[in-house]
Amino acid sequence: MTDNIRTHEAIVAAYNTLRAQPPWQHDRSAILHHRVLPFATYAPWLMDPDFLKLYEQIKNHTLVDIYRCHELWSLAKQVGDVEGDVLEVGVWRGGTGAILASAVRDFPDKQVFLADTFKGVVKAGQQDTRYTGGEHSDTSRDIVSDLMETVSLGNTTLLQGIFPDDTQHIVPSKIAMLHCDVDVYSSSKDIVDWCLPRLSVGAIMVFDDYGFFGCEGVTKLCNELRNTRGLRFMHNLNGHAVFVKFAN
């Protein structure tokens, strides 16, 4: 038996063991969870030298894995002909913001707005199972600003405060892409309510933490959005909910 065959059989056995784990749920939510392990192995990020170079620079500035980071990179590169700017709410230390800004740097009409309290999660409530408020406060505006300077990105504007409550007036009226990574239901809903009437046709909304245990509030909100008129919904098994606006 060759080493490749042994390796394949070991992987299959490990997958089968993990998939045999019974479904579970948080005691405060009806949402079911199960071990999700796709068999597909195509890894386009490994063939994208520009992305890999950037990822090495930002990987310690994000909690988002390389798979979702590459999806953000890929999606942002597709909104060049969509009217409006890019908005990220929930920046933490700026890693995914740098990915978005780098992806659209060749589109001179695109500005990237990076909004965060820099004081941690806000608006946690009854819909949320883990967050109580203040998590992910180990960051600062200076940390993000320094990262943007390090990777030579001049197309970003930092917004400090709760979005949309405190900083919505700084963002122009049209949005080509939203990356929402605020972890909780109410904050995500307020962002969506602000963005929906401002989305251009062809615009993309990406919600991080969709389907993660402990982020049931985000999952609940996205499931509520799935039947919104004019939106198409896609579930990336690795933890993104992606919506595309196809009509007004």
N, C-alpha and C positions, 0 to 999 in steps of 0.2 A: 504494500500500500504506500503510495507516494505521500510526501508531506502535504501537498495541496489537497489531496482527498481527505487526509486526517484533519486538516484545518477546517475544511468545509463541513465535515461531519460534526466536529466539535461546535462550530457556529450554529448549525441546525439544532443540535441538542440543547445549546444554551438558549436559543430563541424559543424552542418548544417549552423549556422549563419556565421561562419568564411569561410566556403567553398562557401558561396553565394557571397562573395566579388568578384567583377569582376577581370579578369586578368589585369596586369599593366606592364609597361616597363619603363626603364630609357629613357629620351629623347635623349640620345646619343647612344642608342643600340636598335637593333631589337629583342633582346632576351626577351621572354615573361616570366612573373612570375605569380604565382598563389599560394594561401595559401595551403600548402601541409601538410596534417594531416593524417598519416596512422592510421588505426584502430588496428593494431597488438599491443599487449601489453606485449609480452615476453620480460623479462629484465634480460638477463644472467649475467650482471655485479653485480646484487644483490646476486648472488649465487657464486661469485668468491672472496673469502676473501682476497687472495693475491692482486688482483687488487684493491679492495676497500681500503685496508690498504695503498697502494701506492698512490691512488687517493687522499686520505685525506692529504697526505704529499705534493702533487704537485698542488692541485686544484687552489691555489692562484698564481701559476706560469704559468698559461696557459689561453688563451681565448677560447680554444676548449672545447666543452661541454662533459659531461660524456659519451654520446653515441659514439661520434667519438673517444674519448680517448680509450674506450674499444675496438673499432674496430681496432685501431692501435695496441693495446696490443695483440689482437687475431691474427692479420695478421703477426705481427713480430714473434710470436711463431711458425709460420708455415714455416719460411724460414731457419730453422736450417740445412736442407740438401741442400740448394741452395748455390752455390759457390759465395763468395764475402762478402762484408761488408754492413753495414747499413749506409745510409746517410740521414740526415735531413738538409734541407736548409730553414731557417726561424725559428729560435729557440726561439726568444723573451726571456722569463725568464726561459726557460728550462723544462717546465712541460712535454710536449710531448716527448722531448728528453729523459727525465728520464724514461718515460713509455717504449720507444723503448729499451733503454739500459737494463732496468730491465727484459724485456721480453726475451732478448737474452743472459742474463748473464750466462746461463748454456751451451752456445755454445762457447767453448774457442777459436774457430777460428774466431769469429765475433767481429769486432771492430765497434763502433758507432761513426761516424763523425758528429759533430754538427756545422754547418756553419751559420754565421750571421755577418752582418756588425756591430751590436750593436749600430747603428746610425739611424736605421729606414729603411723604404722602399726605394728601389732604382729602377731606370729604369722605373718609371711611364711614360706613354705616351698616345697617342691618343686612344688606344684600351681600356683604363681604364676610368671608369666613376666617381670614387670617389677619388682615390688616386692621389696625386700630388707629393709625395716624402717626406720622413722624418717621416712618421707616425710610431707609435710603437717604438719610440726611448727611451722609459722609461725603459731601461734595461742596463745591462753591462755584460762583460765577468765574472766579479767577482760574480755577482748574480747567474749566471748559474753554475759556478765552485763550489760555496758554496752549491748549491742545490745538485749537484752530490755527494759532500762529505757527506751531511746530509743523503742521502739515500744510502750511501755506494756503489757507482757505480764507479768502477775503469776501466771500459771498454770503456770510452769515450775520444775523442780527440776534443777539441774546435778549430775551425777555424775562426779567425777574419778577416773580409774583404768581398768583393764581391765574390760570388761563381758563376761561375767557374773562373772568371777573375783573382782573386788574390791568390786563395788557392787550385786550382785543383791539383797542383803538389804533395800535401800532401796525397791525397786519392789514394789508390791502384786501379788497373785497372778494377777490377770486383765489381759489385754492386748487392747485393741480394735484397735490399729494399731501395726505395727512398720515403721519406716523404717531399713533396714540399709545403711550406706554406709561400709564398712570396707575395701573394695578387695581383700581377700585371702580365700582359701579357708578356712583353719583358723579364723580369727576369726569369719567368717560362720557356719561350722558350729556353733561353740560357742554363738553367739547363737541360732541356730535351735533347737538342742537344748534350750536353756533356755526358749525361747518356745513351742514347739509344744504342750506340755501345758497352757500357760496361756492359749492363744488361746480367746476366746469364739466361739461360732457367729456368723458374720457378720464376724469380724475379718479384717483385711487386712494382708498382709505385702508390702512394696515393697523390692526390692533394686536399688540404683543400680549402674551400671557393667555391667549385663547386656549381653553382646555386644560390649563395647568391646575393641579390640585392646590387649593389655597387661593386661587384667583377666580372663584366661581362667580363673583360679581361681574367681572369682565365678560366671562362666557355667557352669562345670562343676558347682558345688554346686547351682545352681538347676535345672539339667537333671536332677540326681539327685533333687531334690525333686518333680519333675513328676508322679510316680506315687504320691505319698504319699496314703494313704487320707484322705478328708475334705477334700482341698484341690482347688481349681480353679486352673489356671494360665493366665495371659495374658502375651503378649510385646508390649510397646510397642516399636515399631521404633526409637524414639529412645533406647532404652537403659535401660528398666525391665523387670524381671520382677515381675509382680504375682500374688500368690496370695490367694485368698479361702477362708476356712474355711467350709464349708457343712454339715458334720456332725461329730459327735464320733466 
